[in-house]
Amino acid sequence: MSRTPKTSLALPKIDTEEKTTDLKLRLKGKLAQDLADYARAYAEANGPVELELLAQHMLGAFMEADRGFQSWRKSEATRAGSRLPAGVAE
């Protein structure tokens, strides 16, 4: 039976088979409530997923959407690529 999403969230359905990383994080107040609410909305739209996995994908989606970070990353890669490794002559 196919589940029709009730909401349109920015985070797409997570592949639960991919490798995970441990993350220890303590949230308080509004952010804790917002994350709990998002997890419930996500579960309604896509099915339940572990909170740790959800947070990992939310962080990844945030970094992918952050144009300033992507610009910085690209400039870092360019600078790193322009540096010669130790022991290599020009």
Helices and strands as residue ranges (DSSP letters): H 29-46, H 51-65, H 67-82
